[in-house]
Amino acid sequence: MAQNKGAIVRYRALDRCLRSKNVRYYLEDLIKACNEALYEAFSERMTVSRRQIYLDLNHMESNAGYRADIERHHDGKRIYYRYADPDFSIDKTPISPEEMDQLKETILMLNRFKGMPHFEWMEELLSKLEDKFHLKSTEDSVIGFEQNLDLKGLENITPLFEAIVNKQVLNIRYKSFKKNKPITCEVHPYYLKQYNNRWFLFGWNTEFGAITNFALDRIEAVSPMLGEYRPKPADLDFDEYFEDVVGVTIPKAKVEHVVMRVAPDRYPYIKNKPLHPSQHNYDKEFRVTIDVIPNNELIALLLSFGSQLEVLEPQSVREMMREHVKTLNKFYK
């Protein structure tokens, strides 16, 4: 059972009450204790319902929870709650097989950060977890993650991440592939995104007066600078920001309905691994459609299928494909 932060706070508050040997905790007392704990944790007034307390107690007693033995003692018409064993605590509960499996999966996922710059602390954390829960293994790795530890710019991830969290204005020296000389920008950082095994920073570029992206492998220097931080617009959700594109480049253009014909032997692959979340499949015709703003990343993706994919509509995207094919044709005459 997934446990959010609020649930964990409530369970710990209930645990403190149920361990009491002298004080009787009735339902209203448990509600009060949970409300106070939630306010202390989140600095926000919350009201826990009677039903929520009943659900929490049931969960604590269940195998999916802490397998706690909670007694209900009648005091007239009222009931107070207490552990059958006053020495019991959810903090002393051994980890369940399900939780052990989840922990193993988590450690496996965290291992992908080993060796990355500024993530040296991750190795120490993983060693402690593996030792504490006896998860050390001499077996070979069973899963591989696509990553390039030699990629230039990875050393900037930590300072950029910290600048986003701390709302720190940055001075960035950046050299694009299109310009010979680097430029210096005042940037208000908002978001880090990985695409095609490269990392990109998104932030407000004061010189351009707009949100722009910076490839980390093209950043030559990063330093904090004085100045009032420009917050991310309240209505900007980066999950939605990239909805209409493939990749990270968002041109000032409209969304196009792109229709493609796919070779029959390649169609199942594209059907099972969509080019974009908007994809619709037409099995009988071996066609797929997506609704996106055309950009360089889209064209590169479509070209990667070679002769097994043809863009039918719109004409503007066909022309973009045609120009690239013409250039390729010059190379391979």
N, C-alpha and C positions, 0 to 999 in steps of 0.2 A: 504494500500500500504506500503510495507516494505521500510524503509528509512535508508540508510547507513550513516556512519559518514560524508562522503563527501557531501551528499545531504543536511543534516542538516546544515552544514557550509554554503552551497550556499544559502539555504532559509533564513538564518539569515542575510547574506550579502545583499541579495535582499530586505529583510525587512527594513534594515537600509536605503537603497537608496529610497525605495518607500515611506517612512515616511517623507522624506524631503519636506519642504514647499517652500523653496527658490531655491534650486539647481535642475536643470533639468538633469535627468539621461536618456541618450539615450542607445540604445542597446550596443554599444561599451563600455559605462561607466559601465553598469551592468556586462559585461564580465570582465572588469578590476577589479571591486570590488570583484567579485567571485574569480578570480585568486589570488588576494592579500590575501583574507581571507583563501583560501586553503593553500597558502604558509605559512601564519602565524600559521595555525593549525597543519600542517604536515611537515613543513620545507622542502617542496619538490615543485619544479616548476611544475605546472599543467596548461594546457590550456583548458579552457571551450569553447565549440563550441557555435555558434549562436543557433543551433538546441536545445542544452541542456538548454539554457536560456528560449527558447520558451516553452519547456516541463516543466521546473520548474515553470514558471509563470502560465501555465495552471493547474498544480497540486495545486499551492497555491490557485487558484480560485475555485477548485473543492470541492465537499462535502467530498471527501476522504482526502483532504488536509486541508486548513485553512479557506475555504469559504471567501477568500479575494475579495473585490471589487476593481479591478485594472483598472484604466483608461488609455487609449492610447490617447495622445494629439499630434495632427499633428503640426509640426513646419516646414512649407515648405514641402519638400519631406521626412523629417526625423520625427521620432516619439519618444517622451519621455514618460516615465511611472511614474505613481504616484497613491497612494491610493486615492479613492474617499473621504474617511474620513481620514484626516491627523493624527488623534488620534488612528487609527487602528494599531495593531501590532499582529504578530503571537503569541507573548508571552501572549497576552490578550485573545486569542481565547479559548472559553470554550472547554473542552474535549468532543470529539464526543462519541456517543453510542458505536461505534466500538472500539475506543480507551479505553473506560471504561471497556468493556468486556475483552480486552487484558490485562488491568491493573489488573483486578480481577484475571485472570488466572495466571499472574505473581506473585501476592501476594500469591496465593494459592501454587504455586511452591516454593516460598521462605520460606514459613512456615515450610517446611521440615527441615530447618536448625535450627529452634528454639530448644534451649536446648543443642545444640552441643557445646563442649568446644571451646572457642575463637570466638564464633559467637554471643556473647551477644549483640553486636552492631546491629545485624540483627533485634532483637526484637524492639529496639528503632526505627529503620528505618521503620519497618512494621507498628508500632503504628502511626507514623507521616503520612504515606501514607493513612492508613485507616481513620485517622481523617481528613486529608486535602480533601480527595475525598468522604468522608461520606460512607465509605465501611465497617464500623463496623457492625458486625452481631452477634447475639446470637444463630444462628442456629448451629446445630451439624456439625462436619466435614463431608464432602461428599466424601473424597478421602484419602486413606491411602498409605504411602510410606514405603517400607521395609527399616528399619534402626534399628540399635542397639546402642542406646546412651550409653549403659554400656560397649560397646566393648573397650577392652584395646588398647591403642595406638592412640585413637582419639585426645588426647591432643597434638600429634606431627604434626597434619595436618598443622596448621598455621605456625610453625617455618620451616617446610620443604617446604611449599609453598613459603614462603618469601625467603628462601635460593635459590630456583630455580629461582625466579624472579630477585634476587639480585646477582646471580652467585657467591654464597658463598660456599667455600669448607667446608665440615663437617667432624667431628669426630663422628662416630656412634659406640656405644656399642650394639652388637647384639647377641642374643642367639637363635639359631635355635632349632627345636624340636629334631634334630639328635645328638646334642652335649650337653654335661653336662655343659661345661664352656662357658661363653660368649666370643666373639672375638671383637677386636676393629679394625675398618676399616676407611681408608680415602676415603670419597665418594664425588664425584662431581655430585650433584643431577640434574636430567633432567625432571622427569615426575612422576606424581601421578596417579594411576589408581585404581578403585574400581572393585572388582570381587567377586561374591558370598558373598556379604555383608562384605567383608574385604577390607582393603586398602593396597596398595603396592607402594613402592618407587622404581623407576628405576634410576640408575646412574652409573657413571664410578667408579668401584672398583679398586683402585690403586694396592692393593695386588694381585688381580686376573688378572689385566691387561685387563679387559673386562667389559661390561655393565652387571650388575646383579640386581636382585630385592630383596627388603627387605620388609617383612611383617611388617606393623606398630605395630601389636600386639606383635611382638618379639623384637622390639627395646627397649632397656632399658635406653638409654641416648643419647641425641643429643647435640652437641656443635659446634660452629664455630671454625675454625682453620685457621692459616696463611698458605698461599700457593697460587700459581697461579692456577686459575680455568681453568679446561680443558673443553672447550665448547663442546656442543653436535655436533657430526658430521653433516656437512651441508646437507648431503644426507639422514640423518635419519629422517623419518617421522613416529611418533609413531602410527598414524592411520594405516599405512602400516605394521609397525613392528609386529603387532598382527594378521595380516591377515590370517596367516597359522596355527593358533592354537586356541584351546578352552582354555580360561583362561589366565594365565599370565606366565606360564612356557614355555620357548622356548628351547627344547633340540637341540643338534647338530645332527640332523637327517634329512632325506629327507621327503618331502610331500608324503603321502600315499593316494591312492584312496580307501576309506573305504566304503564297500557295506554292507547294513543292511536290514534284513527282519523284518517287524513290524507287530504286531498283528492287524487284521482288525479294531478292536474297538479303538485301540490306534493310528492308522495311521493318522486320521484327525487331531489329536492334534499335532503330529510331523510335519505334512505338514503345518499347520497354524503357528506353532512356531518352525522354523527351528533350528536344532542343531548348524548350522554354516552357514554363508552367502553363502558358495559354494554349499549348498545342492541342489540336484536335486531329484525330486519325480517321481515315476513310479506307477501310480494308480492301474493298472491292476494286478501288482505283489505285491503290498503293500511293495515296496522297496524304500529306499532312499540311496543316496550316498553323501559323503562329501570328500573334498580334504584337508587334514590337516596333520600336524606333530603330531604323537601320543605322548601324555603326560599323566600325572596322572589325570589332570582335565578332559580330554576326557574320560578316563576309568571310572572315578567316575560318569560322566554324563550318560554314556551308562548303567552302572550298576544300576542307579536309576530307570530304566524302568523295571528291573527285568526280568521275563520270557516273557515280551511283546516285547522284542527286541533281535534279534540274529545277531551278526556280522558274515558275510559270507566271506568277504575278507578285507584285506590280512591275510595270515596265522599268521603273527607276531602279529597282533592285536587280532586275535582269541586266541592266546596263552596267551596274557596278560589277557584277560577276563577269560580264563580257570583257570589260577593260582589264581585269586581272588575268583572264584566260588569254587575251591577246599578248600580254606581257610574257606570260609563261610560254606561249607558243614561240616567241622569239628566242627563248633560251634553248628550246628543245627541237629546233628544226634540223 
